[in-house]
């Protein structure tokens, strides 16, 4: 229980700092965009590279990774018919889909895993799948959609090569190559990369907190309420139930089952909001999804720990 509370306290304090920074206006009117773009183009690629470069890719290929891959994919896919039936823009549907299955495994999952399970490696399969699959996929789709937003259609070659121009995808690929080959760069090279990586999480959290300065309460927006409630239902209820069911089918029990369910019950990651701002697609839905799923996830995770221990 202490791990859940500790994780939420850490994230809450930094977001609150961002909120007051936004109220003070010390970073100017474009602070959210500047911080988000800095995180996307500089800090997040550095974080992805250093995380994956040090990951034992072979060790995380287990039942936990199967549960993560299947349930996260299903959670993302479940939002698609909701967005299509509501006839929402493709960018907003993409952000809603990502928000439904992309969990806050980094700055919230790591402390929770450390305090609840005594081992941060419990979130390694989640981090690997999100960093290596979901992040490059969704950011590439958003990249293509943002280019088409002005009514022009980019050349086919530019669309096909979008992942090669995506810093997230490039950093992910580079990190996996280093992990697989064992060719780790010297400390003199990694040191500045690690320093930049440390900016990613606080940068996104501060940007999120600043954005709340002018945000109305999410449920007051009638036009996005059905989409937002769908994200909350899928992320906070359906996703952990899918993980529990599939984990049980694969023979997981005890702490192993608890780990995959708690990871699935984590709220939408701030990365989703950062990517929405970067590509100017579904920004309102991304921000509200992060806020509301985070508020709902704490009692859900506490109940999960109580039932499975």
N, C-alpha and C positions, 0 to 999 in steps of 0.2 A: 504493500500500500504506500509506503514511504517513497518508493521509486516513482510511482505515478504522480504523487504530489510534487516531488522534487522536479520532475521533468516539466510539469505545467508551470511551476514557479519560475524556473529559469526563462522559459519562453515568454511568460507573461510580463516579467520585469523589463525585458528588452523591448517588447512591443509597447509597453507603457512609456518607456523613455522616448521611443519614436513618436508617440502621440503628443507628448508635451513639447518635443522639438518642433513638431508640426504646428502646434498652437503658438509657439513663440515665433515661428517664421524665420528662424536664424539661418536656415539652409535655402531660403528662397522658395518661390512658387513651383519650381520644377524639381524639387528634391526627390519626390517619389520616382520620377522617370530617370533621373541621373543615377540614383542609387541602384535602381533595378537594372539599368543598362550596364553599370559597372559590375554588378554581380553576375550578369549574364555573359558579358564579353571577357571579363578578366578573372574574377574571383571563382565563379562556379567551375569553369574549365580547369583551373588550378586544383580545386578541391576534388573534382572527379578524377583527375589524373593521379594525384597523390593517394587517394583512397583505393582506387583499383590497382595501382602499381604495387601496393603493399598487400593486397588481398590474396589469400590462398584460394585461388579459383577452384582447384580440385576439391578442397575440403567442404565447400558450400554446395556442391552438387549432391544433394540428398533429398529425402522426402520433404524437408522444409522448403527447398527451392521449388519442388513440384507444386506444393500447396500454394506458395506465393505466386508462381507464374500463372497457374490455372485460375485462382480466385481473383487476383488483380485484373487479369484479362477479362474475366466474366463481369466483374464490377464495372470496368470501363465500358464494356459492350452494352450493359443493361441501360445505360443512360441514352444511348443513341436513339432508340425508338421514341423516347420521351421528347428529345429535342426535335426529331423529325416530325412527330405528330403536332408539335407546337409551331412548326414551321419557323424555327429560329435560324439565324445566320450560321453558316458552317463554322466560323471561328468560335462562336459562342458554344456550339455543340461540342467542338473539340475540347474547349476548356472545361465544360461540364463533364465530359467523359473522363478527362484526366483527373479532375477533382474527385470523381467517384471511386477511383481505384489507386491513386497515387498517394501513399501514406507518408506521414512525417517521420521517417525512419532515422533521420540524421539528428537534428537538435532535440527531438523529443524521444524518439525510439532508443537512441543510445543510452541516455541517462536512465530511462525506465528499465531497459535490459540489464544495466549494471546494478541497479538497486533491487530489482525484483528477482533476477535470476543469478546475479553475481558474475555475469559474463556478457560483455558487450557483443561478443561474436554471435549471439542469438539473432541479431538483426542483419547479420552478414548476407544471408540469402536474399532478404528484401532489398538491401542496398544494391547488391549485384544486379538483380533483375531490373530494378528501377533505373539504375545508372547505365546499364548496358543495353536495355531494350526500350523501356517506356520513355525515358528522357529523349534519346535521339529520335525516336519515332514521332512523338508528339511535337517536339520543337521543329522538326523538319516539316510536318504538316502545317503548323502555324506559320512557318517561314513562307511556304508556298501560298497559303491563303492571304497573308498580309500583302504579298506582291500583287495579288489579284484584286485587292480591295479597292484600288483606284479605277477599276474597270478595264484594265489592260491584262492580257494573258501573256505570261513570260514564255520564252521559247522552250520547246521540249527538253533541249539539252540542259538549259538552266534548271528546269524542274528536276530532271533526273540527277543532276549533280548537286542538288541542294544539301544533302548530308555532308559533302566535302567542304561546303562553305559555312557549316554550322559549327561554331566552336565547341558546343557541348558534345556533338557527335565525334568530332576529331579528338577531343581530349579523352573521351570514353574509349575509343579505339586504341589510342596511344597507351593508355593505362593498362588495357587488357593485353596488349603486345608485351609490355614490360613485365607484367605478372606471369604471362605464359612462358617467356623466354628467360626470365631471371636476370635480364640485363638492366639492373637498377642504375640510374645515373648517379654520379658521385654526389656527396653531400654539398659540395660547393655549387652544384647545379640545382639540387632539390631545395636548398635553403630559401632562396627567394620565391620559389614556387609555393612552398609551404606557407611563407609569410602572406602571400596573396590569397592562398586558400583560406586562411583564417578570417578573411574579410567576408566570405560568401554568406555564411549564416547570419551574422549580425547585420550585414548590409541588407539582406532581404527582410529580416525582422524589423529593422528600423524603417525601411520603405513601407512595409505593411502598416506599422504603427502611425506613420505620418499620413498615410492615405485615410485612416480612420477619422482624422481631424474634421473632414468635411463630409463624412459618410453618414447617411441616415440609417436607422435601425433596419436590418435586412428585410424583415417580414413586412415592412410598410410598402415595399415596392411590388405592387400588384402584378406588373408585367413579368417580373422574374420570379415571383413566389413559387409557382408550380415547378420551375426548373430547380430552384434552390432546395425546396422540400424533397424533391426527387434525389438530389445529390446527398442530402443528409440521411435519407432513408437507406439509400444504397451503401453509403460509406460507413455509417454508424451502426446499422442493423444487419443488412443483408451480407455485407462483406465478411464480418466476423462469423456469422452463421455458416456461410459457405466454407470458411476455413475450418470451423469445428467439424462440419460434416465430412469434408474431404480428408481432414487429418484422421478422423475416426476410421474412415474407410481404408486408409493406408496403414492402420495399426498403431498410430501414435497414441500415447497415453501419458498421464502424469504431467511432468514439467514440459516434455516435448510438445504435447498437445496445447498446453497453456501458452507456450511461447508463440506458436503460429497464430493462435486466436488473438492474443494481445497485440501482436504485430498488425494483424488485419484490422483490429479495432482502433488503431492510431488514426488521428484526424487527417484531413487533407493537408499536404505539405505547403509551406509558404512558397516553395518553388513554383507552384501552379500560378499563384498571383504574380510572381516575378516574370514568368514567361508571358502571361496575359498582358502585362504592362509593356514588356519589350516589343511584342508584336501587335499591340493595340487591338486585341481580340478578346471579347468576353471579360473585360476588366472587372466590371461590377459583379458578375457571377463568380469570378475567381476570388475576389476579395471577400464576398459574403460567405462563400463556401468554406473558406479557411476559418473565418470567425465562428460561424455557427457549428461546424463539425467539431471544432476544438472545444467549444462550450459543452456540447453534448457528449463528447468522447470520454470525458473524465468519469462521470457516473457509470458509463458503459464498461469502461475498463476496470473500475473498482468492483462492479458486479461480476465481471468475468473472472477476476482473480478470486473473489469470494466463492463462486460456484465451482471452480476447477481446482481448488486447493483443499 
